[in-house]
Every structure is written in C-alpha cells, then in structure tokens.
Amino acid sequence: MVEVEQQASPNTVITLLPNRSASWASTKLLMAAMIFFVMVIAIAWAFVGAWVILPFAGFEVGLLAYIMYRVCHSTYRSEVIKISPDAVEVMRGKLPLHNYRESYTFNRSDVHVEIIETENDWHLPDIRIVTNTQSLRVGGFLNLSDRKQLAKQLRNCGLPNCRTHWWKQD
C-alpha cells in the first residue's frame, strides 16, 4: 500500500506498507482453530491405538504456528520516504512508526530513481534510489500495482526516473 501525504508545497511523505489481510489477533484465532482441529484428530487416532501420530501432529502444529507468526510479523514492515527540496530521506522499520531500524539521507540533487525490469516481466520491477556512491532498494515488499504507483509518485515529486524498458508504457 502506498500512502502519499503532502506536508507543505515542496515536501512530500510517501509511506509504504505491505498488503495485510489479517491482523495479529485474527492470525492467532486461525492458529488456535487449526491447532484444535489437528490435535482432536491426533488424539482420536491415539485412542484407537495409533499413538505414534502424536509427535508428528505436534511437530505439524508447531511448524504451522511458527510459519504463521513469521508471515504475520513480516506484514508489519514499513518504509517512509520523505522528499524535501534539499534531501531525500528513507526510513525503515516496523509498525507502529515510532522507531526506525534504518535511516538513509541523500542530497536531492544527487538522486535519481532506477526502475529495473526483467525481459519478459517474469519478476516484479525493482525500484532503487541511486546516487553516485550508493543504491538503495525501496518497496521490496510491494506488489506490482503498488510498485507502479510508487514509481509514479516518485516521478511526480520531481525525481528523475531511469527505466531499463523505457519504450514500454507504464
């Protein structure tokens, strides 16, 4: 999800968030339902005499819970791009947006946006903020329509764009 906020006339803040269909509370509810369903079946088989299924069911439930936790946790990532007349600042972190793990500041006159596309569009385009000495990938967790919207917003803010497939329509 790409959210654009115009603070003042020359200043723009672009907030990038992954698409999230389930909150942590609904993910926990789904995990509990799956754990209950799997364990009822495993215990029923154990009462019939196939007790050897219990460790496998426990492993399955533990792995499912771990994977669901990791997926839900990764949907709370965020990136904020602040564009002012003098600088471009990129901040990365987790929601809520109080603390950022990483922060990068570039001189705006040195910055251009590079959009790297594959030959047959088999992969999503890669969007990078590039200076003479540094290249920073932004929006790596966005889907195709959000990446196109991000590239358009960066272009609308006056940052020069370089596309590998410049002859294609957006």
C-alpha positions in Angstrom: 0.0 0.0 0.0 1.4 3.4 -1.0 0.1 6.4 1.0 1.2 9.9 -0.1 1.0 12.9 2.1 1.7 16.5 1.0 3.0 18.3 4.1 3.8 21.6 2.5 4.1 22.6 -1.1 7.6 21.3 -1.8 7.6 18.5 0.8 6.1 15.0 0.3 6.0 12.0 2.5 5.4 8.6 0.9 4.6 5.7 3.3 5.0 2.1 2.1 3.1 -0.7 3.8 2.7 -4.3 2.7 -0.9 -5.5 2.0 -2.2 -7.2 5.1 -5.4 -9.2 5.1 -5.2 -10.4 8.7 -4.2 -8.7 11.9 -2.2 -10.5 14.6 -5.4 -11.1 16.6 -7.1 -12.9 13.7 -4.0 -14.8 12.9 -3.9 -16.1 16.5 -7.5 -17.1 16.2 -6.8 -19.0 13.0 -3.8 -20.7 14.6 -5.9 -21.8 17.6 -8.6 -23.2 15.3 -6.0 -25.2 13.2 -4.3 -26.5 16.4 -7.6 -27.6 17.9 -8.6 -29.4 14.7 -5.3 -31.2 14.2 -5.0 -32.2 17.8 -8.5 -33.6 18.0 -7.8 -35.8 15.0 -4.4 -36.8 16.5 -5.9 -37.6 19.9 -8.7 -39.6 18.3 -6.1 -41.7 16.4 -4.1 -42.1 19.7 -7.2 -43.6 21.4 -7.7 -46.0 18.6 -4.1 -47.2 19.1 -2.1 -45.2 16.6 -0.3 -43.2 19.4 2.8 -42.7 17.2 0.9 -40.0 15.3 1.0 -37.6 18.3 4.7 -36.4 17.9 4.1 -35.8 14.2 0.9 -33.9 14.9 2.8 -31.8 17.5 5.5 -31.1 15.0 3.0 -30.1 12.4 1.1 -27.8 14.8 4.4 -26.2 16.0 5.7 -25.6 12.4 2.3 -24.2 11.3 2.2 -21.8 14.3 5.8 -20.7 13.6 5.3 -20.0 9.9 2.0 -18.1 10.5 3.8 -16.0 13.2 6.7 -15.2 10.8 4.3 -14.3 7.9 2.2 -12.1 10.1 5.2 -10.4 11.7 6.6 -9.5 8.2 3.4 -7.7 7.3 4.2 -5.0 9.9 7.2 -3.7 8.0 7.1 -0.2 6.7 9.2 2.3 4.8 8.8 6.1 4.8 10.3 8.3 2.0 10.5 12.0 2.8 11.2 14.2 -0.1 12.1 17.9 0.5 13.7 20.4 -1.8 17.2 19.6 -0.3 17.1 16.0 0.7 15.5 12.6 0.2 15.3 10.6 3.4 14.3 6.9 3.6 13.4 5.3 6.9 12.7 1.6 7.5 11.2 -0.1 10.5 8.2 -2.0 11.9 4.8 -0.6 12.7 3.9 1.4 14.8 6.2 4.0 13.2 7.8 5.3 16.3 11.2 3.7 15.9 13.1 3.1 12.7 15.8 0.5 12.4 17.5 2.1 9.4 17.6 5.7 8.1 19.3 7.0 5.0 19.6 10.6 3.9 20.6 11.6 0.3 21.2 15.0 -1.2 18.3 15.5 -3.6 20.4 16.9 -6.4 22.4 13.7 -6.5 19.4 11.3 -6.5 17.7 9.6 -9.3 15.3 6.6 -9.3 16.2 3.5 -11.2 13.5 1.0 -12.2 14.9 -2.3 -13.2 12.5 -4.5 -15.2 13.1 -8.1 -16.5 12.9 -9.0 -20.1 9.6 -10.8 -20.2 8.1 -9.3 -17.0 8.6 -12.6 -15.1 9.7 -10.7 -12.0 8.5 -7.6 -10.3 10.3 -4.4 -11.2 13.0 -3.4 -8.7 12.9 0.3 -7.6 16.1 1.8 -6.4 17.1 5.3 -5.1 20.5 5.8 -6.6 23.3 8.3 -6.0 26.9 8.3 -7.4 28.1 6.1 -4.5 25.0 4.3 -3.2 22.0 2.3 -4.3 19.0 1.7 -2.0 16.2 -0.7 -2.9 12.8 0.6 -1.8 9.4 -1.1 -1.7 10.7 -4.6 -1.9 7.6 -6.0 -0.2 5.1 -4.2 -2.6 3.0 -5.9 -5.2 3.1 -4.9 -8.9 0.4 -2.3 -8.8 1.8 -0.7 -5.7 5.3 -0.6 -7.3 3.9 1.1 -10.3 2.2 3.6 -8.1 5.4 4.2 -6.1 7.4 4.8 -9.3 4.7 7.3 -10.5 4.7 9.1 -7.2 8.5 9.4 -7.1 8.3 10.8 -10.7 5.6 13.3 -9.7 7.8 14.5 -6.8 10.4 15.6 -9.4 12.9 12.8 -9.0 14.4 11.7 -12.4 13.5 8.2 -13.4 15.6 5.7 -15.4 13.8 2.6 -16.7 15.5 -0.4 -18.3 12.5 -0.7 -20.6 11.9 2.9 -21.3 10.0 2.2 -24.5 7.1 0.4 -22.7 4.0 2.1 -21.4 3.5 2.3 -17.6 
